[in-house]
Amino acid sequence: MRPSFSALTAVSLIALFSSFSNAQSQVASRIVQPLNASQLITLKGNTHPLARAEFDRGVAPATLPMERMLLVLKRSPEQQLALTRLLDQQQDKASPSYHAWLTPQEFGRMFGPSDDDIRTITAWLQERGFEVNKVANGRTVIEFSGNAGQVRDAFHTEIHKYLVRGEEHWANASDLQIPAALAPVVAGVNTLHNFHKKPLHGVSKRVPMSSVLGPDATGSDGSHALVPGDFRVIYNINSVYSQGFRGEGTTIAVVGRTNFDETDVNEYRGLFDAGFGPLTITLNGPDPGIVSFGEQVEATLDVTWSGAIAPAATINFVLSASTDTTDGVDLSELYIVDNNAGDVMTESFGQCELAFSSSQAIAISHLAEQAAAEGITYMVSTGDTGASGCDDLGENVGSGQVSSNMLSATPFNVAVGGTLFNEHGQPSLYWNATNSSDLHSAKGYIPENAWNETCTSGCSDFPPPLAAGGGGVSMFFGKPSWQAGVTGIPSDGARDQPDVSFTAAAHDGYLLCVAGSCQEGGLFIILGTSASAPSFAGVMALVDQKMGGAGSPQRQGQGNYVLYKLAATENFSQCNGSKTTGPPAASCIFNDITSGNIAVPGQTGYGTSSGKYQATVGYDLASGLGSVNVANLVNNWASVSFNSTITNLDLTPKINIVHGQSVTVTASVTNSSGNPGPTGDITLLSGSASGQRLDTLPLTASAVSLPTQHLAGGSYDVIAHYSGDKTFAASDSAPVAVTVSAEPSTTTLAMQATDFNGSLIGTANIPYGFPMIPQVTVVGQSGVGLPSGGVSFGGEAANQTIFPVLTLSNQGAAAVSIPITTIPPGSHSLQAQYSGDSSFQSSNSTLVSFSVAAADINPVLTLSPASQIGSRTQVTLTATLNTNSAGNAPSGTVEFFNGPTSLGTTALFLSAAGGFVSPRTFNLAQSTASLATTLPNGQLSVTAHYAGDTNYQAGTSSPVNVSVQPDFDISAAAASMTITSPGGSGTLTFTITGDTGYNGTINFTTAACSGLPREATCSFSPASVTGNGQTTLTISTTAPKTAAARGHRLWLASALAFAVAIIFSSTPQKGRWSALAALAIAICIMPIASCGGGSSSGSGGGDPGTPAGSSNVTVSASAASSTGTLTRTTTFTLMVQ
């Protein structure tokens, strides 16, 4: 098929403006100041989250092409309110605007910038060297091209190269800056980077055609592969076809950024009766070709399966090449919406919201909003990694971040999630053993759970470890008016997704011809919400045709207006799509998924009931409203009505209001015809529909005229939000600007002190190191509302100790989380200083007085060794200063005493730091001092005395009584002894010197010598000394000995001669030969035994004696004492030459 070509080309400014209607002159210009290059404003939220310093690889060349950038334009608040109301009224059958869809040009004239603003912006771009390619018809963006140098000069940001996960990217390194005069109209650029979105599918192995054409495509694990006929049976589509509705006359626009092989689609259609409607390829710019196999799978899947469900629909595949600055996905979206290129639109790409900037969120939302106003029903896949949309299918464990798909999160698209068939071990209940003519084998509806095929160990490649349906809560977009009235919808004020789901699991994956596989006899099995979204796009094409009746199909716009109203009529107790005891009731429109979850490994709560998110009755964040019975959906589409409302608000007064002052609220909620009827209440919000709640007031006869005192301080807009009731939809009022000044506040400080058991004590003479907790409360003069913000501390005590800055709780109170324990002894004063917020003025508490006393100390003394101490024994005295304080440890010195006599002084060192490590866990401070010394003879009473410091009182340990015995010493007359040769001996004199009064007996035994060489001995003379005296040590050595071989032989010959004589003299003749034989054996054995095992050394045995050399010999002298045994030693060197 030859693609139609509609490439965007640069045109002159005159041509750009010639198409705009005169009606545009009615739109007020918002650029009212001259453009001044020195007056710049930073556009926050225009930097990609991954453009970070750790990934930065340097500045891009100035000549780097920056093609097809999209300058994002903002709407005025008045335009946005009007558009929001229009979208509601387009879905309200009672409104004159019901299904009055706009063209892109009409949308631009009504909700875009003025002609003058467009001229000013485009002229500014051109003056900076950019080429302006096109102003979008809907005036949401301006497409322009240039290079990195021009971007730097115009937007004051550098383009850098980044290396993330092994992939190189270009991106701006900082937020953009533009002339402040442009800020009312310009939101930013979408985008200045090539962190592109990812396709939301997974690919299994290729399977042979024979496995599909046989009885059924059944895996060894009981899984099946889906053909279109299976899908039609399971979700009850065939009866819609039998009514003549196959999508004829409708166009499904498919978002693409790579080309594909049309032969694959045609082969598939022929094999499986999977569509016959026209297939066109619209090129939006240059043809990128087939970018990769994965991208080709995405394009082929979206085209094939949207047409398989709506076989007569026209499939318009819009193809845009990506550039270094703009994703082809964004360009294709823009082309479809801005050229009204489809009644239904499907997109199967995505990325988590955490990966997007606020300017991208505006661009994505504004374009989707334009699609809704044009009547386009816009389907987007929610993702394939569960609640962790930032992660990739190929990862084994997720990052733990919970973030949903940005593209499916807007309030203006249908977010399509995934389910998993559950045959509960009985596949024969749901699958036939033989195929029908279109090769399907499904019997009917199969129970479904939320899609989750995640795995933590022993995982296969298919499904990948993180495979699960996407869903979650938007961080950018508030709750839309239509997302109400159904059991289970969270009261979170945010856009929740998915809206609906279809099967997406590998367990029963989608069959696909791709890359010529069917021509080669094979197909691929695909998983992912990339298959669910185009399938639901096909369903919406059937709805469009059905709603057109016999005429042309009728667009339905944002389908959620009807989907949620239909779900509100369901009896979910009869529509449980997860039960295995039978299908949902035949009247059910939705198959309510009540089992399973979409949590993935790495998330908090994975594998438990707290994992995000769980399927439940009604709406849930795992499967939305559930899957659909297509026939019931199509046939009941017109049975419900969306009743839009208009909320009006006025406040009196609006300025010079003091916080807490009474302000009269006048509000009303009417339906589209202007008549009252809505019931419930309105909520006053600050700033926007997702802003801070100020007050809630009840409606009486659909109106409010009541006072409120709850307007927060500051200058801002107040919006009245009506949340809807069973009949009427939600709506928001136009903003009302107010100015509220802060009221006076009063700050109160209380100092709480406790012991370490938590019992309160007084604040006079608090022992140093005891926990002290300053407690602060702040109240306003009016008593309305609760102050927020920070509290710091002043006063004399704050100069002594570091106090943390506290943050007031939502009760207007604060206290330190970790008790203060380091305020020094003395009298102190402390003051709490509240910094104020927009509603409450700053204030200081009165000074609070308290006093701290020095803490007691408990010194404990220990000695080592503790016994058998002589006057010459080295003793270590250790004083441990224990405290009952969590403050700083004691410092200074400890002096040791024997009675009144000082033994020495030494410094303390820290052995345990005091302080609280948590509100209830603490460590007591402790210091230690040690002194190594000898002690005098006698009965001693040893103590340790601490003199105290500024934090601790002085203290003395309990005495340790110790008996020190008179001692002796031993010394050698020389440092060495020399023996001239082994076998010789030598002597050395030792002197025993006893202390005064020592009369013990010192004994010397042969064991008193240690370290002697081999075969050396020692002896002492005398062997004992009493009191004082000398002893002489004699060391004897051994000479070497060699055994005489000749003597051995003579002995042996004599013995043999004697034995022979005995045999001949005493043995009878007959026995002599036996005796001689025995003697011969003995002769053979004898040398072996006598020669030490048959050694052939020739030495015949012997003794080497004492070896020559040097030895260190220690002499020990021991004497009994009343406390044990005293031992003294000395060492000398023995030289044997």
SEVO-633980 format. One record per residue (C-alpha): residue in one letter; x, y, z. Coordinates in steps of 0.001 Angstrom, whole numbers, plus 500000, padded with zeros to 6 digits. Example, Ala and Ser with C-alpha at 12.3 -4.5 7.8 and 13.67 -1.06 7.14 Angstrom:
<sites>
A512300495500507800S513670498940507140
</sites>
This chain:
<sites>
M500000500000500000R501385503416499056P501299505736502100S499662509127501777F502194511873502443S501387514995504437A504778516225505594L504827519444507617T506854522151505921A507979525601507003V505754528407505823S505775532151506085L504144533991508953I501545535410506601A500420531908505662L500409530850509316F497897533526510248S495736533562507141S493606530625508285F492488532218511528S488944533478511741N487969537032512625A486451535532515746Q489972535194517139S490115538965517575Q487640538542520439V490239536633522506A492109539004524793S495850539196524322R497887538198527335I501275539428526172V500879543066527138Q504451544093528017P507388544635525640L509777541701525377N512835542660527408A515826540303527192S517038541493530604Q513761540656532336L513625536874532317I511486534328534079T512418530698534747L509906528115533524K509986525590536339G509476521941535485N511167521937532075T514133519670532928H513989515898532591P514469514143535971L517345512041534571A519306515056533304R521482514870536412A525136515642537095E526155512016537680F525035511123534139D526449514260532456R529018513660529702G529479517238528542V528010520054526469A526537519345523042P528067521033519998A526311524272519126T525511522878515677L523564519870517019P520243519890515106M517168520433517283E514324519486514974R510553519791515443M510563521225518952L507108521992520331L506614525279522182V503754524603524627L501110527331524896K498951527969527947R495278528785528240S493999531579530418P492108530527533584E488891531770531965Q489520529670528860Q490282526603530934L487072526935532945A485033527411529775L486641524355528188T486036522205531264R482364523174531230L482117522601527486L483479519046527775D480854518248530415Q478068519801528363Q479143517908525238Q478280514738527178D475025516074528672K471993515136526576A470063518067528034S472642520594526906P472550522414523553S476247521509523296Y475588517754523457H477933516059520955A478586519429519317W482179518518518541L484654521209517568T487033521212514649P490707521800515459Q490436525328514048E487349526102516150F489134524780519199G492108527040518520R489936530122518050M488051529484521286F490799528220523584G494097529298522071P496131532499522373S495056535561520423D496337536365516950D498537539106518395D500054536733520955I500788534158518248R502424536833516097T504548538042519005I505750534534519911T506548533423516374A508371536686515657W510446536182518804L511381532656517696Q512366533827514233E514417536711515603R516511534138517464G517194532216514296F514621529457514636E512527528195511754V508824528215512615N507338525118510982K503692525362512005V501290526832514513A498999523993515517N495375524365514406G494290523949518011R496896526507519103T498247524189521792V501803524239520426I504070525913517894E506466523605516053F509922525095515401S513444523903514572G517002525116515150N520206523975516802A521672523666520302G523403527038520085Q520153528824519246V518412527013522110R521163528162524461D520882531779523370A517078531914523319F516189529782526338H519354530233528438T520006526528528925E522768524263527643I522087520995525837H524244518237527334K524921514589526584Y523835512144529299L524694508463529673V521919506612531526R521766502811531768G524227502523528929E522185504730526562E523228508174525369H520708511021525450W520623514728524659A518802516963527135N518704520493528499A520722520778531701S518501523348533437D515058524908533326L514378527315530503Q514277531093530802I512180533333528556P511277537018528590A508842537565531442A506328539148529047L505835535742527341A505087533863530580P501257534329530502V501139532320527246V504238530076527111A504496527010529408G507734525538528063V509061523256525337N507936519676524740T510725518631524684L514425519454524576H515537515858525132N515345512393523611F514378510369526673H511645508750524624K508620506808525823K508636503018525789P506279500621523981L504120498715526452H504382495101525360G506488491971525774V507399489400523127S507602485653523721K509375483072521663R508242482421518138V505876479451517808P505397477306514688M502269477777512637S501421474093513069S500815474580516786V498179477171515965L496527475439513049G496266472240515069P493610471530517725D494578474578519773A497570476674520709T498156475175524124G501397475460526069S502860472793528334D501815474948531301G498178475006530197S498436478452528611H496752479336525341A497422481846522603L494613484165521550V493381484597518025P490717487237517271G487973484610517292D488859483677520890F488683487303521963R485299487764520279V483843484726522054I485303485485525494Y484109489096525491N480810488491523613I481433490486520419N479957488189517788S476375489207518536V477369492827517777Y478668491696514400S475421489844513775Q473578493166514175G475678494537511329F478097496570513417R481726495889512494G483079499435512679E482218500380509125G482564504117508445T484753504712511508T488450505515511524I490810504281514205A493952506420514310V497021504581515618V499946506482517141G503245505292515635R506927506180515400T508239503277513300N507065501698510076F506010498082509706D505474495441507033E501891495610505755T502253492047504507D502256490879508144V498863492518508739N497358491158505544E498689487645506264Y497148487766509733R493813489035508435G493682486170505978L494572483519508521F492196484574511287D489367486536509631A490874489513511402G489655492506509421F489045493759505947G488760497522506417P491127499939504672L494634500337506091T496412503640505452I499773504944506548T499976508702507031L503513510035507072N503963513094509259G507387514093508087P510192511769506913D509672507995507033P511856506582509862G511628503088508389I511614500149510785V513488501460513802S513824498161515693F512140494805516041G510449495839519302E509064499023517747Q507918497024514709V506054494649517015E504276497606518641A503176499125515337T502056495779513915L500219494823517102D498259498093517331V497228498026513683T496392494318513650W494327494046516804S492372497295516519G491264496070513082A490674492529514350I488012493779516797A486491496328514380P487095494421511121A485358496958508852A486951500076510351T489562502140508550I492909501909510325N494931505108509919F498480504524511117V500073507943511687L503858507736511565S506289510390512814A510041510000513152S511601510894516497T514235513632516608D516946514462519147T514445516722520901T510957515381520241D509480511893520556G507766510683517412V504908509589519681D504229513229520576L504369514298516930S501933511558515870E499527512421518699L499633516052517631Y499017515213513970I496007512998514737V494327515500517042D495255518623515128N494072517145511825N491016515312513174A492524512145511699G490420509569513549D487139509017515370V488937506724517790M492599507002518743T494844504375520332E498304504700521834S500446501980523391F503420503907524730G504158505261528145Q506455506254530975C505819506912534644E504775510357535833L507998510714537850A509907510864534545F507951513891533267S508255517596533830S505280519834534515S505514521419531064Q505235517972529481A502211517265531653I500561520456530364A501348519549526756I500025515991527088S496892517071528931H496071519995526608L496302517819523521A494155515060525044E491640517711526097Q491484518985522532A490870515415521333A487922515119523712A486459518420522505E486684517145518923G484796513976519914I487801511656519597T487741508695521988Y491364508322523016M492639504963524393V496017504646526140S497692501578527658T498346501854531395G501618499910531370D503080496481532024T505037496786535291G502209497142537775A502112500123540074S505821500733539335G505517502380535959C509104503661536090D510540500155535831D511232498057532741L509866494610531975G513368493159531752E514299494064535340N514262491381538033V513381493696540923G511618497035540706S512870500310542103G510080500438544660Q508782503718543255V505011503831542844S504111505922539797S501532505416537053N501779505995533311M501657509692532452L500102509277528993S497116507350530334A496698509579533406T494977512580531847P491259513068532531F490641513088528758N491565509549527718V490359506039528500A493110504220530421V493126500525529495G494675498051531947G495269494315531963T493725491107533292L494793487460533517F492575484497532618N492173481972535450E491104478516534243H491750477287537824G493283474041536589Q490307473106534437P491053474412530938S488586472020529324L485765474086530868Y486817477058528766W488642475735525690N487497473284523014A489750470455521924T489291471438518253N489361474759516430S486548476405514526S486907477683510984D488542480934512169L490876478870514377H489390479927517699S488815477375520461A487453479449523378K484016478358524620G482968481562526382Y483892483908529183I486912482835531272P487290484049534902E489764486913535179N492089488237537883A494122491408537926W497095490787535657N500121489869537727E502704487359536492T505576488678538585C508339486402539786T511144486580542357S513155483392541781G513640480862539016C512037483309536607S511682482751532876D512100485366530169F508420485135529303P506578486417531144P509245488817532445P509678489092536256L507807492416536565A504864491620534251A501691493148535723G498974495573534660G499535499281535208G497433501443537484G497595504058540199V496954507610541339S498045510626539298M500423513152540809F499548515754538140F495805515565537460G492799516034539727K489655513922539909P487556514396536740S483820515054536975W482908511685535457Q485004509562537862A482301509265540497G479252507251541524V480869503776541525T481705501692544578G485439501628545258I486513504905543639P489102506378546051S488362509720547688D491821510954546798G491019514038544720A493171512626541917R492687511004538537D492751507243539105Q493530504569536514P492850502224534803D489296502787533618V488694499388531980S490823496321531280F491213493444528856T493413490371529014A497093491279528736A498933488305530238A501503485987528712H499417483112530067D497076483557527098G499033485962524926Y497991487553521655L499169485850518435L500800488121515855C502440487949512464V505512490168512525A508730490600510540G507552488113507929S507061485331510483C503783484021509045Q505289483734505576E508023481643507181G505560479445509089G505623481051512527L503858483528514829F504824485450517928I502948485529521234I502615489036522708L501732490217526210G500929493676527500T498363496412527731S499687497369524294A497262494715523096S494439495702525464A494275499351524321P493930498795520551S491415496047521271F489279498493523249A489750501024520455G488099498461518202V485211498168520684M484701501942520659A484565501884516843L481656499430517191V479990501842519652D480430504755517238Q478773502812514432K475967501583516688M475236505112517906G475008506291514306G472271503787513585A471540503599509880G473470506814509244S477068507752509692P478851506664512859Q478681509134515712R481729510070517705Q481439509642521471G484331511753522718Q485669510900526154G484041507497526685N484460507567530456Y481445509860530808V479294506884529783L481444504031531109Y481260505240534707K477538506007534457L476949502470533173A479051501027535984A476994502997538520T473931500983537442E475630497578537879N474756495102540596F478306494048541311S477214491092543411Q476004489474540162C478903490643537992N481910489069539694G484258488229536836S486799486526539109K484573483814540548T485194480311539223T481757478875539915G480125480381536836P480213483472534606P478795486879535551A475064487378534976A474101487681531319S472953491284531893C476296492510533261I478122495128531233F481315494875533260N483101491741534444D484079493015537873I487610491862538720T487750491136542447S490887489012542797G494606489721542478N496791492807542586I499407494653540518A502226494905543092V505686493993541781P508932492856543476G510772495757545075Q507618497519546259T506732497845549916G504086495246550744Y504763493031547721G503282489591548327T500926490874551033S497456492383551105S499025495830551542G500784495700548157K499684498371545701Y497131497871544286Q494491495237545150A491464494207543111T488163494573544944V484439494920544369G483519497733542006Y486240500110540887D489846499454541890L493302500663540915A494282497200539659S491658496701536940G489444499797536948L485800498943536271G486884495505535011S486674494003531540V483524494381529433N480813492267527896V481048494045524557A477536493255523332N475993494563526552L478231497634526443V477320498491522861N473604497817523320N473344499798526566W475565502709525632A472631505073525043S470764503988528187V472454506373530618S472789510117530803F475537512319532092N473961515347533768S476438518183533790T476326520984536330I477536524544536636T478803525799539966N478878529525540727L480649531198543633D480916534631545209L482633535729548427T482014538866550508P484417540537551244K487260539548548917I490045541835550116N491304543179553445I490284539942555116V492103538921558293H492517535208558836G489684533877560985Q487334536652559906S483844535615558811V483330535741555024T479924535186553399V479865532385550816T477208532640548132A477135529663545781S474760527739543571V474830524524541548T472543524255538538N472133521689535784S472809522398532127S469387523969531644G469999526364534518N467507524683536858P468332523652540423G468319520031541478P471825518967542517T472143517942546155G475040517419548550D477594520031549429I480317522218547986T483938522314548998L485979525501548943L489445524847547509S492464527107547212G494095527607543854S492617524808541747A490400521743541762S493288519789543330G494142522530545815Q493961522675549605R490543522118551158L489366525246553004D485807524445554070T482802522285553160L479297523756553177P475942521989552625L473649522802549722T470104523872550510A467902523890547418S471105523626545375A472478526823546907V474677528067549744S474547531345551637L476631530747554736P479643532248556510T483073530685556607Q486040531568558774H488397529114557093L489988531070554277A493737530580554482G496076533524554489G497594534854551286S496510536125547890Y495032533311545815D491967532011544005V489120530187545718I487160527555543773A483888525965544805H483943522253543943Y480691520318543674S481441516579543960G478190515415542364D475430513093543517K473702510026542069T472109512112539344F474298515111538710A477961515324537812A480671517205539587S481753520697538534D483930523592539623S483201527289539825A485192530064538284P488001531173540619V487358534074542986A490467536045543956V490874536855547658T493493538515549822V493702537296553418S496258538705555852A497728536770558763E496197537078562229P498195537469565475S499406534292567129T500419533269570643T503320530890571258T503567528944574514L506637527035575719A506759524397578452M509946522643579585Q509383519038580610A512051517092582499T511941513403583394D514109510713584909F515221507766582824N512055505851583651G509951508597582076S508626509966585364L508248513731585509I510554515702587779G510644519386588626T512474521948586505A514590523239589421N517997521589589835I517486519057587066P520430516660587284Y522825517226584418G522201514783581552F518558514069582483P516167514228579478M514550517626578878I511829518121576261P510762521636575225Q507105521562574152V505598524310572003T502032525188571067V500933528017568781V497363529274568483G495772532077566542Q493814534948568010S490572533814566373G490883530177567397V490181529173563779G492650526989561975L495999525649563049P499322527381562534S502020525677560515G505667526338559943G508817526292562029V509758527006565634S513300527881566674F514697528608570127G516352531617571701G517366532771575136E520446532038577246A520005528232577097A520004528281573295N523490529805573455Q524696526894575611T523242523976573622I522149523366570049F518348523114569836P516713521732566665V514305523766564559L510875522188565014T507995521897562559L504504522350563903S502254519316563554N498760519464562086Q497627520198565630G499710523372565899A502128521803568363A505717520616568341A508187518955570680V511751517767570245S511815514131569190I515196513432570831P515429514779574414I517966517493575159T520649516283577625T523597518644577310I522459521868578942P525235522604581521P524602523178585243G523349526596586205S520255528783585903H518865529072582386S516121530668580341L514646529523577018Q512266531076574500A510290529506571605Q510222531637568449Y507477530864565893S508330532006562366G504722532445561219D502959531354557997S500568532899555531S497677532686558030F499396533402561356Q501857536108562321S505151535248563996S505328535331567795N507671534509570681S506866532763573924T507737534229577296L511084533180578740V510864529907580665S513326529550583554F514829526306584808S518037525190586468V520438522279586082A522578520796588881A525872518974588518A525307515229588264D526532512680590794I529404510406589891N530036506792590890P533735505903590571V534574502193590670L538197501076591218T539722497818589986L543302496440590180S545059494066587763P546437491741588915A544201491617591937S546279489100594012Q549822487716594536I551142491228594442G554688491933595469S556293495266595916R558003494829592570T554775493723590727Q553509496074587946V549865496849588835T547257498662586682L544816500782588665T541596501492586691A538920503947587775T535585503736585898L533396506801586367N529805505637585996T527066508254585671N523314508483585646S523556511028582842A522945510999579088G525037514134578702N528678514585577875A531061512202579654P533082513330582717S536345515061581871G539516515965583795T541769513700585874V541627510964588481E544135510720591354F544856507367593022F545654507147596742N546950504680599289G545232506128602260P546290509803602169T549346509127600041S549062509834596318L550040507035593984G549734509171590847T547349511160588641T546136510366585123A543688511854582587L540236510486581869F539304509095578485L535828508472577030S534600504913577328A530870505429576582A529230508496575019G525971509581576575G522850510599574672F519512509488573256V519616507512570006S515817507470569746P512987508990571796R513117506022574210T516608504584573792F519577506175575536N523183505587576578L524617506734579906A527933508568579836Q531058506874581226S534744507789581462T537797505746582478A541280506466583851S544162503949584201L547548504144585997A550327501535585757T552552501535588884T554128499436591654L552823499441595205P554715499649598493N554914496745600968G552192496317603478Q548423496346603874L547146499062601543S543767500831601161V543665502120597571T541062504648596330A540398506674593180H539349510302593551Y537662512369590805A537863516110591382G534759516871589267D534184519232586311T531503521762585353N528947518986584745Y529768516438587442Q530393516539591153A533583515218592743G533584511635593913T535772508981595496S535583505263594915S535153502711597658P538578501567598929V540156498407597617N542207496660600308V545300494908599038S548197493116600712V551580493810599110Q554320491348600129P558044492112600464D559623491066597214F562981490079595808D564940490420592598I567414488188590806S570293489318588608A573116487573586716A576769488428587141A577164488560583358A574901488851580359S576257485655578770M577944482298579334T580300480626576856I581052476871576612T583969476262574292S582727472970572815P579861470485573121G580517468199576053G581902471035578114S580249473029580922G580043476565582202T579005478510585301L577301481823586037T576626483463589406F573186484923590256T572540487364593091I569260487380595081T568418490786596508G565477490912598892D563533493950600045T563941495151603598G562521492528605894Y562308489903603187N563249486466604540G561621484078602158T563329481033600713I563946481063596980N564225477601595468F566058476623592298T565312473322590622T566376471860587327A563070473188586014A564177476723586859C566049476890583554S564160477256580333G565402477750576795L568360475335577114P569675473707573933R569240469977573301E571013467617575704A572033470421578029T571221470387581738C571470472877584569S571996472741588313F572236475328591078S574538475484594055P573174476153596516A569680474986595403S567972477532597659V568703480975599065T566965482586602052G566500486335602069N569606487559600240G572496485643598753Q574011484033595678T573741480802593766T575912479407591006L574327477971587897T576175475188586108I575180474207582570S576498470913581196T576424469960577530T576771466621575695A579443465735573172P578481463908569953K578766460038569998T579276457618567029A578567453758567585A581608451364566795A580668449113563806R583674446795564355G582715446075567963H579246445217566783R580616442714564261L582918441049566827W579988440660569185L577880439173566461A580633436677565364S581176435505568935A577445434968569425L577193432942566216A580141430724567065F578664430015570451A575269429133568913V576797426717566387A578712424957569141I575582424493571171I573687423051568151F576400420417567381S576913419464571002S573307419128572147T571151418484569057P570560415030567639Q572000414546564149K568580414394562475G567550417804563879R570825419652563319W569925420855559805S566567422296560993A568339424115563824L570985425504561485A568212426767559126A566525428594562002L569881430096562963A570357431360559403I566991433146559499A567928434690562821I571206435880561357C569272437641558555I566844439323560929M569301440321563651P571166443058561762I567909444744560851A566747445007564422S570099445889565853C570877448568563322G567810450677563882G565624449603560970G568164448719558381S569741452113557925S572367452182555211S574045455331556516G576924453455557812S576777455386561105G575476452463562954G573296454897565181G575057457416567598D574205460743569406P574800464206567879G575068465819571349T574411469470572196P574366471643569084A576639474622568779G575036478023568694S573342480712570758S570374480269573098N568420482660575306V568111480990578713T565636482189581340V566193481498585022S563096481574587251A563320482066590988S560202481184593008A559343481743596632A556243480976598620S554400483928600223S551281484438602303T549329485386599147G550725482658596890T553984482219595033L556281485059593970T558282484363590818R561025486554589384T563022485863586248T566165486956584482T567610486039581092F571134485536579724T572706484300576481L574342480844576302M576999480383573608V578075476810572734Q581073476916570373
</sites>
